[in-house]
Amino acid sequence: MTAPDLAHQKCKPCEGGVAPLRPQEVTRLLQQLDGWEYRDGVITKTYEFRNYYQTMAFVNGAAWISHREDHHPDMTVGYSRCRVDYSTHAIGGLSENDFICAAKLDALFSL
């Protein structure tokens, strides 16, 4: 599976009761994403923009994707950057949903 494959998948509902991904699964999925890092139990990436307008356009697009997938990241927004952190709070770790949404944000960023 590649990042484009991940970007075409749909998140599955997660209400807990399933185990977080094992470290080898995280490593395998992380290799399919561009520029994402695993840090302190989350996958994270900082997107850089030319100005505030472009930053906010990305944030709004990310919010739309998050709503459609019903899977929401933590975002830290500045004038020309947006850091995105994904984890699945319901299971206290990472799920495939985190990687699906990360791939979708990368696809949005490339537009």
C-alpha positions as CSV (number, residue, x, y, z in Angstrom):
1,M,0.0,0.0,0.0
2,T,1.3,3.5,-0.9
3,A,0.3,7.0,0.2
4,P,-2.0,7.4,-2.7
5,D,-3.6,4.1,-1.7
6,L,-4.0,5.3,1.8
7,A,-5.5,8.6,0.6
8,H,-8.2,6.7,-1.2
9,Q,-9.3,4.7,1.8
10,K,-12.1,5.7,4.2
11,C,-11.6,5.8,8.0
12,K,-13.3,3.2,10.0
13,P,-15.3,4.1,13.1
14,C,-13.2,3.6,16.2
15,E,-14.9,3.7,19.6
16,G,-12.1,1.9,21.5
17,G,-11.8,-1.7,22.4
18,V,-9.1,-2.4,19.8
19,A,-5.3,-2.3,20.3
20,P,-3.2,0.5,18.9
21,L,-0.9,-0.3,16.1
22,R,2.3,-2.2,17.0
23,P,5.6,-0.4,16.4
24,Q,6.4,-2.4,13.3
25,E,3.0,-1.5,11.8
26,V,3.6,2.2,12.6
27,T,7.1,2.0,10.9
28,R,5.6,0.3,7.8
29,L,2.8,2.8,7.4
30,L,5.1,5.8,8.2
31,Q,7.3,4.8,5.3
32,Q,4.4,5.4,3.0
33,L,4.1,9.0,4.0
34,D,6.2,12.0,3.0
35,G,7.8,14.0,5.9
36,W,5.7,12.6,8.7
37,E,7.5,11.6,12.0
38,Y,6.6,9.5,14.9
39,R,7.0,11.4,18.1
40,D,5.6,10.8,21.6
41,G,2.8,8.5,20.5
42,V,1.6,10.6,17.6
43,I,2.5,11.1,13.9
44,T,3.3,14.7,13.2
45,K,4.2,17.0,10.3
46,T,4.6,20.7,9.8
47,Y,3.3,22.2,6.6
48,E,4.9,25.5,5.4
49,F,3.1,28.2,3.4
50,R,3.8,31.6,1.8
51,N,1.3,33.6,3.8
52,Y,-1.5,33.5,6.3
53,Y,-4.2,33.1,3.7
54,Q,-2.7,29.9,2.3
55,T,-2.2,28.6,5.8
56,M,-5.9,29.2,6.6
57,A,-7.0,27.7,3.3
58,F,-5.1,24.5,4.2
59,V,-6.6,24.5,7.8
60,N,-10.1,24.9,6.4
61,G,-9.5,22.0,3.9
62,A,-8.1,19.9,6.7
63,A,-11.2,20.6,8.8
64,W,-13.4,19.5,5.9
65,I,-11.4,16.3,5.5
66,S,-11.5,15.7,9.2
67,H,-15.3,16.2,9.3
68,R,-15.9,13.8,6.4
69,E,-13.6,11.1,7.9
70,D,-14.9,11.8,11.4
71,H,-11.2,11.7,12.6
72,H,-9.7,14.9,13.9
73,P,-6.1,15.9,14.4
74,D,-4.6,18.4,16.8
75,M,-3.4,21.4,14.8
76,T,-1.1,24.2,15.8
77,V,-1.5,27.2,13.4
78,G,0.9,30.1,12.9
79,Y,1.2,32.7,10.2
80,S,2.9,30.5,7.6
81,R,2.8,27.1,9.1
82,C,0.5,24.4,10.4
83,R,1.7,21.5,12.5
84,V,-0.6,18.5,12.4
85,D,-0.6,15.7,15.0
86,Y,-2.6,12.5,14.6
87,S,-3.4,9.8,17.1
88,T,-6.5,7.9,17.9
89,H,-7.6,9.1,21.3
90,A,-10.3,6.4,21.7
91,I,-7.5,3.7,21.8
92,G,-4.7,5.7,23.3
93,G,-2.4,5.2,20.4
94,L,-2.2,5.1,16.6
95,S,-4.7,3.4,14.2
96,E,-4.7,3.1,10.5
97,N,-7.1,6.0,10.5
98,D,-4.3,8.3,11.5
99,F,-2.3,7.3,8.4
100,I,-5.3,7.5,6.1
101,C,-5.9,11.1,7.2
102,A,-2.2,12.0,7.0
103,A,-2.2,10.8,3.4
104,K,-5.3,12.8,2.6
105,L,-3.7,16.0,4.0
106,D,-0.6,15.4,1.9
107,A,-2.8,15.1,-1.1
108,L,-4.6,18.4,-0.2
109,F,-1.2,20.1,0.3
110,S,-0.1,19.0,-3.2
111,L,-3.0,20.7,-4.9
